[in-house]
Amino acid sequence: MERRDVIKATATLAAAAASVAAAVPAAAQAGNAAAGGNALVEITPPDPDAFTPGRFAGRTVIVTGSARGMGRAAAIRLAREGANVVGVDWIRDLGEATDAEIRAAGGNSVFVHGDVGEAATADAAVAAAVSSFGKLDGAINNAGVMDGVFSGDPVDYEKQKPLVFAPIHEATEEYWSKVFRTNALGAFLMMRAQLRQMVAQLKGGAIVNVGSIAGLTGLSGNPAYVASKHAVNGLTRNAAIDYAPYGIRVNSVNMAATDTPMIARAGALVAASRKTATGPAMGSIKTQSILAWTDPGHRPATVAEQVSMMLFLLSPEAANFTGGIFPTDGGWTSY
Ligand SMILES: NC(=O)c1ccc[n+]([C@@H]2O[C@H](COP(=O)([O-])OP(=O)(O)OC[C@H]3O[C@@H](n4cnc5c(N)ncnc54)[C@H](O)[C@@H]3O)[C@@H](O)[C@H]2O)c1
């Protein structure tokens, strides 16, 4: 691959410098250094260990996708703030590791291993909340995929190509249905189980769904991700109406590139797919948020930056917010 193509590919997904550099280290770093930023004043990311003591004391919260990335960080911070956490993930060992880390630090946590695209997983998560902690107060429906490959599998573009993002005329039904199974069906099944419990309790509640900039706008070369994340936001709006009478608030957060294993994987797949792409491809238009463009390192959002918004929306401080489709995207969707 030409060096300029690698730079273009790695600039994709809002120049996710730190994580994409792990996949294409030298080229990514050279690309970012060459491009530079235009900040006169740099914005410092918040302390990743910041938390608000006691904010969720006595509350029970389900977090899907708790094995790694944003879900892991959300689960750990919730527990530090006093919540009982029910983690859900289909990567068993990493999910169990998050659970063990919380308990080793003195927090309350249980882990449910399973696929969010199966109703049994959603029902088991709610049952675990009730049997372990007596009730369910909130949820962060965060599990998501950008392609149809199992999240725990290493990148192998040639082998995984039929399941990887592609423009519609090249996309397979399997890619479409696997992405929809996790992102759209998974969100529906989780919300259904959570809302059934919250309605029965009649004590209110709060749900935060994790969308994406792909739920607010198009993203070149990734039709199933875009359509499924629009579905997440549609479900969010609909549930906000139906469950307001029960005191249940439903909002979504919609980030651009955030420094997690998913974005590292996407960067590697983009770099590989560009070798053979002939038409529109992932990242072939618009590559950076406002803040990534300005930052000297073109940094993506940190996990902590996203988790702070998720927890705010879940908390009583956000009492008047429902049906909100919040862009947490460094300005990506504002231009
Ligand atoms: N990282 C980004 O740049 C970015 C940008 C926009 C939106 N998002 C969204 O944020 C959410 C979290 O992503 P992340 O970046 O932390 O990714 P990640 O891959 O690091 O973590 C996602 C977690 O969800 C789990 N998961 C995925 N599908 C599952 C399934 N069917 N059943 C059970 N568990 C499943 C994975 O195993 C993983 O632990 C996703 O919904 C993603 O679409 C991420």
The ligand as an SDF file (V2000), in Angstrom:
LIG
                    3D

 44 48  0  0  0  0  0  0  0  0999 V2000
  -15.1430    3.2140   19.5650 N   0  0  0  0  0  0  0  0  0  0  0  0
  -15.7350    4.0560   18.7350 C   0  0  0  0  0  0  0  0  0  0  0  0
  -15.0770    4.8530   18.0600 O   0  0  0  0  0  0  0  0  0  0  0  0
  -17.2370    4.0830   18.6280 C   0  0  0  0  0  0  0  0  0  0  0  0
  -17.8090    5.0960   17.8440 C   0  0  0  0  0  0  0  0  0  0  0  0
  -19.1880    5.1630   17.7490 C   0  0  0  0  0  0  0  0  0  0  0  0
  -19.9800    4.2580   18.4360 C   0  0  0  0  0  0  0  0  0  0  0  0
  -19.4040    3.2780   19.1760 N   0  0  0  0  0  0  0  0  0  0  0  0
  -20.2900    2.3380   19.8790 C   0  0  0  0  0  0  0  0  0  0  0  0
  -19.9110    2.2240   21.2280 O   0  0  0  0  0  0  0  0  0  0  0  0
  -20.2770    0.9470   21.7260 C   0  0  0  0  0  0  0  0  0  0  0  0
  -19.1040    0.3400   22.4610 C   0  0  0  0  0  0  0  0  0  0  0  0
  -18.0470    0.1650   21.5460 O   0  0  0  0  0  0  0  0  0  0  0  0
  -16.5120    0.0570   21.9170 P   0  0  0  0  0  0  0  0  0  0  0  0
  -15.8230    1.0130   21.0400 O   0  0  0  0  0  0  0  0  0  0  0  0
  -16.3110    0.1060   23.3760 O   0  0  0  0  0  0  0  0  0  0  0  0
  -16.2530   -1.3830   21.2880 O   0  0  0  0  0  0  0  0  0  0  0  0
  -15.5420   -2.6870   21.8300 P   0  0  0  0  0  0  0  0  0  0  0  0
  -15.5730   -3.6680   20.7240 O   0  0  0  0  0  0  0  0  0  0  0  0
  -14.2520   -2.3260   22.4170 O   0  0  0  0  0  0  0  0  0  0  0  0
  -16.5460   -3.1310   22.9760 O   0  0  0  0  0  0  0  0  0  0  0  0
  -17.8490   -3.5970   22.6620 C   0  0  0  0  0  0  0  0  0  0  0  0
  -18.2020   -4.7210   23.5980 C   0  0  0  0  0  0  0  0  0  0  0  0
  -19.4940   -5.2290   23.2170 O   0  0  0  0  0  0  0  0  0  0  0  0
  -19.4270   -6.6440   23.1870 C   0  0  0  0  0  0  0  0  0  0  0  0
  -20.4180   -7.1600   22.2520 N   0  0  0  0  0  0  0  0  0  0  0  0
  -20.5160   -6.8810   20.9290 C   0  0  0  0  0  0  0  0  0  0  0  0
  -21.5080   -7.5820   20.3770 N   0  0  0  0  0  0  0  0  0  0  0  0
  -22.0500   -8.3200   21.3690 C   0  0  0  0  0  0  0  0  0  0  0  0
  -23.1050   -9.2630   21.4100 C   0  0  0  0  0  0  0  0  0  0  0  0
  -23.8070   -9.6000   20.3180 N   0  0  0  0  0  0  0  0  0  0  0  0
  -23.4240   -9.8140   22.5870 N   0  0  0  0  0  0  0  0  0  0  0  0
  -22.7200   -9.5040   23.7120 C   0  0  0  0  0  0  0  0  0  0  0  0
  -21.6980   -8.6450   23.7250 N   0  0  0  0  0  0  0  0  0  0  0  0
  -21.3680   -8.0610   22.5660 C   0  0  0  0  0  0  0  0  0  0  0  0
  -18.0030   -6.9460   22.7380 C   0  0  0  0  0  0  0  0  0  0  0  0
  -17.6210   -8.2760   23.0480 O   0  0  0  0  0  0  0  0  0  0  0  0
  -17.2160   -5.8960   23.4810 C   0  0  0  0  0  0  0  0  0  0  0  0
  -16.8260   -6.3230   24.7500 O   0  0  0  0  0  0  0  0  0  0  0  0
  -20.7500    0.1510   20.5200 C   0  0  0  0  0  0  0  0  0  0  0  0
  -22.1520    0.1320   20.4850 O   0  0  0  0  0  0  0  0  0  0  0  0
  -20.2050    0.9340   19.3480 C   0  0  0  0  0  0  0  0  0  0  0  0
  -20.9620    0.7640   18.1710 O   0  0  0  0  0  0  0  0  0  0  0  0
  -18.0420    3.1680   19.2800 C   0  0  0  0  0  0  0  0  0  0  0  0
  1  2  1  0
  2  3  2  0
  2  4  1  0
  4  5  1  0
  4 44  2  0
  5  6  2  0
  6  7  1  0
  7  8  2  0
  8  9  1  0
  8 44  1  0
  9 10  1  0
  9 42  1  0
 10 11  1  0
 11 12  1  0
 11 40  1  0
 12 13  1  0
 13 14  1  0
 14 15  2  0
 14 16  1  0
 14 17  1  0
 17 18  1  0
 18 19  2  0
 18 20  1  0
 18 21  1  0
 21 22  1  0
 22 23  1  0
 23 24  1  0
 23 38  1  0
 24 25  1  0
 25 26  1  0
 25 36  1  0
 26 27  1  0
 26 35  1  0
 27 28  2  0
 28 29  1  0
 29 30  1  0
 29 35  2  0
 30 31  1  0
 30 32  2  0
 32 33  1  0
 33 34  2  0
 34 35  1  0
 36 37  1  0
 36 38  1  0
 38 39  1  0
 40 41  1  0
 40 42  1  0
 42 43  1  0
M  CHG  2   8   1  16  -1
M  END
$$$$
